[in-house]
Structures are given as C-alpha cells and as structure tokens.
Amino acid sequence: MKNNSYQTIKSFIMGKLNKIDGSIPAGKIDEEINNLKTTAEHIGWDVLATILSANELTALDDKEWNRMERELETHYNVEMKAGVLVQGTDQQSRDTTWWSSKEKQNSKNYYWSRYKEYLEDSMPPNVVRTIDEDTDIVMDNIENPAEFDNFSRYGMVVGHVQSGKTGNYAALLCKAADAGYKFIVVIAGGLDNLRDQTQERINESFVGSDKAGNLIGVGKVSGLLREFQPISLTTEDQDFNSRDADRLSQGLNFDNINTPIILVIKKNASTLKHVIKWLTSQYKNQIANHAMLLIDDEADYASINTKKEENPTIINKNIRQLLNLFSKRSYVAYTATPYANILIDHEVETDDTGKDLFPSDFIYALEAPGNYFGAKKIFKKTHLKHIVEIDDYTDFLPTNHKKDSYLNGLPDSMYEAIRVFTINVAIRNLRGQGNKHNSMLIHASRFTNMHMNIRGYVQDYVDELKKEIVAYGKLTDAEAQSSYISKLKETWRDRHKEDNFEWTDILHSMVETIEAIIIREVHSNTKIPLKYRKDVATNAIVIGGTSLSRGFTLEGLSVSYFIRNTAFYDTLMQMGRWFGYRPDYEDLCYVYMSPETINKFISIIDATDDLIEDLKEMRRRKMTPRDFGLAVRQHPESGLQVTARNKLRNSHDVYFEMKLDGHLKETSWLNKNPKVMEKNLQAIENIIDNLQNLGYKFERPDKGSAFVWKNVKRAVIKDFLHDFETYIYDSTGINARMPINFIREYVKDVNKEWDVALYGGDSKNDFTHNGISIKPQMRVFKTKEDYYEIDHRQVSSGTAEKIALDDGVKKTVGDKRKDIRQRLEKPLLMLHVLEPRDVNDKLPFCKVAAFGVSFPSGVSGYKKTVKYKVNTVKLQELMNEEAEFDDDDR
C-alpha cells in the first residue's frame, strides 16, 4: 500500500507542477512537497486520501520524501536543445517558414494541441517544448499541401537509438494532419512486434482509440471532437489488408472526408503492394488534390535499394511507387543510424517508380534530452560504471556458434545478471515503482534453437530462485539456509552497495515480487508472446535476437546480457536496446558485454560524434545532404562505409576509401609484446636521428616542454611509419584506432611536407637521445587481453595540436581541436614517450612509445582521399554477419 501511496502523492505534485508555464521556478518542487506534508499532518492521511481520490494513503517517511524530491528535480530539470539542419540547394532558396511563421498560427492545431497536452502529463516541459520546435522545423522543410499543385520533398530525421523517435514523428504527423495532409502512412520495422507496438503508440498519440473503440491517449483529453477522429485502416494486431480497409473506411474517400486517413504498416513487400493496389482501385489516375506524408521508421533497414537479395529491392521499389501515386508527397525517413541512407545513389530515377529515397531536401539531426540514457553516457561519461565486462561465455556460447550448436549450460556471468535483475525488481518495488514494468534482455544468439535452449536453463534457475526465496526469504538467517539467497546477497553487495535500502528489506521485497518474474522468447516460433499489459506490471526476462534488434522497446529494461558480434556499426547500435530513458532507476542498470564489444561501441560513439560535428559545420557553410553523404562514405572510422555492404557481396577486389583530412588518429591501443614495445621506442629514437642527421632545426615552443621540427620531407615520416608497429584491431586496420594502412597510403599519395613534434610531460624521469631530452608524459594504462589501452583513448591532451601553429594564429584560434586542425597547414606527426601509471600489472618498460597524426582542414577543405584494397578473405569476414538474415530468429 505504501508503494501506491508514494506514486499517488508524486503524481499529484507532478500534476500541479505541470500546470506551470515555462521552466519550474527554483525552490518550487521543495515548496509543493512541504505544502503537501504540512497538509497531511494537519488533516490526516485518511482525509488526504479522500481529497486525492485514493482508496487509502500511508504516511511517507523522510527518506521517501527526500527521494521524491530528487526524482522530481531530475524529471523537471531536463535540458533539450534543438537539432541541426542541413538543407539541399533548392531547399535553401524556397520558403521554409510556411508552417512555423504562418500556417501554425492560422490553424486550429486540433491534433497537435491534444497530443501536446497528452505529452505534458509525462514529459518535462523543456522536452515537450523542444519536440514542438523540432517538428516545426521538419514541417517547414516538407511542404504546404494547400499551396501547390504538386511537390515532392525527401528528408531524413536522425535521432538516437531508443530516444523517442516515435514520439517525435507522432508530433509531426499530428501537425501534418492539422496542415491538411489527408493520407499518412507510417512504415514501421520489418517484424510484426514492432509494427504492433508502433500502432499502439500512434493510437495513443493521434487516433485516440483502440480497435474496440475505447478511448485511449489523446482520446481522453478534454474537448474531443468525434468528427475529427482520424480513420485508421490498421489496428494494433492487424496489418493492412484491402478487406479491412474497405470496412474501416466505410466507402469514404479523400474527396468526401475532412479527417486524415492513417496506416501503420510493416516494412514488407506484399503489404506495400496491397496498399498500392487498394489506392489504385479507388483512384485510376495520380491523386492530385490530396497530399500524402510517408514516415519511414527504421529507414536504414530494407528501404535502401540494394542487390543483396530480391526483397529489399522490391521494398524500395514499392515505397517509391506508393509515393508516386500522389502528386503532392513528402517522405521523411527516421533512423538512428543514417549511414546507409545517405549512401543512396541520388542519381537513380526510373519512369515507373520515381526518384530514389535519398534525403536530398534536408537532414535534421535531433539532440537527445539530458535524461537520455544513451551510448555516450554509458560508454564515455560514467567511467563504464554501468558496464560489466565478461569473458566467461566462450565455452558455452562462442560468438561464431551455429544454429544447431549444443548448449551445455550458462556462464556464471549470466546467472549473476539474472540475480541483478531479480534484485532490481525488488528495489523498484521498495521505491514505489511496483506498478512499473521491468525487463531483462538476453541477446546471445540469432538462432531460434539457441533461444529455446537458453530459455530452458534460465527457467530452471529462476524456478530455483523462486522456490528458495519463498521458502527462506522471511527467515532471519536466510543466507545460511539457502546458497541461492547467499549468492543474491553477494551480488547485491557487488552491484548495489550504494543503494539506500537494507538487505533485509530487499529480500522481503523479493518474496513479494519473485513469483511475478516470467521468461519470454521473442522470435517467429514463440508460443507465448511478450505482452506489456496496461493493468498489471510485467517483470520479464526476454530472450531473443533479430526480433529485438531494431526499434522494439523493452519496457523498464534494467539488465542486458549482450554477446552478439558484428562488424557493422549501424547493426551494432541498433542492437543496443538498453539505450533510452530510465526515470528513477538509472542507477540499477547494467549491461554485460565483452571488452571487444565495448571497444566497438566506443568507436561508434567517437565516429558518430565526429560526423555530427561535420554536420554542424556543413550547416554553417550552407552545404547539402550530398556533402554529408560524401563525408560518411569517406569517414576515417570506415566501418561506417560498409553499411553499404550488400553492394559489396559479389565483389572480389574492394577498395575502402578514407578521407583523413580534419581528423586526429592516435595509437591509443598499444601492443603488450615486450619486443614490440622496445622496437617502437627505437622507432622514436630513429626518427630523432634522421631529423638531426638531415639538418632539420628544432624549435622549443610552449615553455620548452616539447621539440618541433617544421617542413619535414615525407620520406622521414614514411620511414617512421615503417619502423613503428601498431596494434591492429583487425586484419586490415579498417576499424583500428590507428588505421596505419590508410596513413601509409596517405604519405605515399599526398605530396606534402610535415611537421613533427615530440612532447614532454611531468615524469620525474628523463628520456634522452642524440641531444634531445624530455620528461615522459604520465598516462593511465588499462590492461586488456593482448594490448594496453590508454585511459580515455587519448594519447595527446588538451590543445596539443596548437604547437604547430604560428604564434599569431594561436592567439586567434580557440581550444576546440577540430577548429585547430582547420588552421593547420601541414599534417602533424605527434611523438609521445609515455610513462605508465595506475596499470594493474607490471610493464616490462617504464617508457612506452606512442604517436598520433593530426591532419589539416575539415569538411570543406582538402578533398584528397586514400584507398586501401581489401582481399576476398577479409571481405568474407566482413560479410559473415549478414547470414543472420537467412537463418535468424524472425
């Protein structure tokens, strides 16, 4: 009962705070809490329960009031910035303020105003305001359906994985309906579970009712006008078919209705054909008087025109044919991994299907709100505190296992993850969140047979936990009575030692919650589907693969066990179901994964951040989506390039192209082999000898802590790169922190002189060679299996690249490293002698060599790219992951 009391009181206070226009004034949350505490003490909790329409309220203690204040502060102090817009050439010259400065002011905004009010009940005001601004910008960049006889607009909105893209495009379609778009199609993912989930959310945000006609979501907002209710030709459990469409539309067509028609369909060739056939049966010619908006969710999946297999090409063709049925049409792709979309051949156009889906008119990159539990927070900003590194699974579940592989048990780390989830459910119950859903994800295989095997072991373990907790959980010596409970307490100490609740309270809460934990598989052969009910909390351990890899939201996800492997950045990011929003339980979240996968995610984050910075610079310089496509295709983290992997499937000789200009590449991973370490220190000594012997004069800028040689011939650099042995992450260096093969090609192909810098640090020791003496730089080393990782993956620090700039330029440039590289005239070879500290095992040397290369210019500068040939063996290695679409769990 106390849990319900907590949530009832919190909801009441939130209702009062939501009525405040603009930001919440300082101290207002504390004031509202104290007012309610005082009222309860004065009139009694029974009377307060009557006022709040609650059956019963139990008094809260000081710890609960304090927790509520923290939670409310976290909810209402969320910052969210507007996104980044890049427009096509034609778009830059036309009116792109038609909605925000004119039509929005003249429209009744029936659909948007109701959805906005619905959002305000659950979202911070700043987030709702930014969604409004973001979708105004997208509206401005499609077209006014009332003004033109024909138009076609193609754009893309880039969000973050699990960051609320559905809520964003729900706002967009509400505004489009207000503006007069008559036919709205949302193409959800390629699987039924995602389409069904998307339909439910569109029903809540736009339609206002479910398939039975019950009012839900915006339908419950006051001022409902039945005559404006959208006509949905799909339901939460039924994709589009002509028979139901005729029944639901009741013979109405665009000419005799005032309300919009909406479809939420699966990204499936036959479904698209049915929609096309139904429309063409109603209209023999192109539909001229009524505008269509097509929202392509998860647009990087299957919408792209490829030759990998027949179906995706058909899907692409059908989307284009559907758009071509309307003379007024807007296409907006939504994705968190846009790389494949902007690699579309924008020249493609055929008579019967129209132009391809390249976002030629605009790209809009959304910013995530401050409370987003995203990749950067998990892997960069919180020192990996939410990550549990695992390496004990290979004997049980090797990443290259086959669909008929035999499973002979589960690794200890998976059992621990299950215990963490069990504890999480109990803690959330104690926090007053017992009515909220909880999920754990096990993503260890793409094969249905393996899911079934894993489920058996998980079910057996959970059944034992249930039996032991129910039998002994209320005893004072429960840990002594049960080894399972003893293990649970050990896990609690390891993972939740900072939580405020005592172990006894948590164990007693587990007695209440353990029986509600269920196990569900999610694949095409699932016997009992995963269902998050509205009337009771679901606590589910979910086992799946591809069916859970894209778009589908696991409600209340707090524990993820992830050992899938892929070479492709976009695929890996889409598997990250643990991203999203974790109100009031972010501290309970853990992701179990291998060090190799952790490294891949960090690489993705760095590469994506870099591309977003490029996008901002492109906006400033009025560059276009085609320029962004070029930037991605040639990005140094060229794992991004192979999002177009299906175009490479039948290739033999493949050249990966890379534009290094404007980037810094460093050896932040260093080989652990003592002989290699000795060789690399010798490489730095060799280049010092070369520079001295060839007569290059050094300078001593920055208070004499470094040496700089200017205008060095590239032959010197070539010799150094030959001598230094980098740690290669894969056989080509394509995904390496230091893509040495590409840099060697750069030196060979680009006829430029270089600058060379040797940096000093604050060690008490000296590095001396051939008249050069510096103090080594102190760095934290992390020990990995066969290499050392420099802390934060940064060899150089601060504004190290400024050392190559003339004094006059140094005074005018800021401290942003990308801006500094814009001012460099030559590539800069950055030499470092490091002294490890805080390393957890003894290194054979106290001095370790590392280097970096800073390349001048940026998105609009020097356009030279370098190419590296990939042989068929490596190509096949890169392609292997694609087998998942042949024998997967769909």
Secondary structure, 3 states (H helix, E strand, C coil): CHHHHHHHHHHHHHHHHHCCCCCCCCCHHHHHHHHHHHHHHHHCHHHHHHHCCCCCCCCCCHHHHHHHHHHHHHHHCCCCCCCEEEECHHHHHCCCCCHHHHHHHHCCCHHHHHHHHHHHCCCCHHHHHHHHHHHHHHHHHCCCCCCCCCEEEEEEEECCCCCCHHHHHHHHHHHHHHHCCCEEEEECCCCHHHHHHHHHHHHHHHHCECCCCCECHHHHCCCCCHHHCCEECCECCECCCHHHHHHHHCCCCHHHCCCCEEEEECCCHHHHHHHHHHHHHHCCCCECCCCEEEEEECCCCCCCCCCCCHHHHHHHHHHHHHHHCECEEEEEEEECCCCCHHHCCCCCEECCCEECCCCCCEEEECCCCCCEECHHHHHHHCCCCCEEECCCCCCCCCCCCCCCCCCCCCCHHHHHHHHHHHHHHHHHHHCCCCCCCEEEEEECCCCHHHHHHHHHHHHHHHHHHHHHHHHHCCCCCHHHHCHHHHHHHHHHHHHCCCCCCCHHHHHHHHHHHHHHEEEEEECCCCCCCCCCCCCCCCEEEEEECHHHCCCCCCCCEEEEEECCCCCCHHHHHHCCCCCEECCCCHHHCEEEECHHHHHHHHHHHHHHHHHHHHHHHHHHCCCCHHHHHHHHHCCCCHHHHHHHHHHHCCCCCEEEEECCCCCEEECCEEECCHHHHHHHHHHHHHHHHHHHHCCCCEECCHHHCEEEEEEECHHHHHHHHHHCCCCCCCCCCCCCCCCHHHHHHHHHHCCCCEEEEEECCCCCCCEEECCEEECCEEEEEEECCCEEEEHHHCCCCCCHHHHHCCHHHHHHCCCCHHHHHHHCCCCEEEEEEEEEECCCCCCCCCCEEEEEEECCCCCCCCCCCEEEEECHHHHHHHHHHHHHHCCCCC
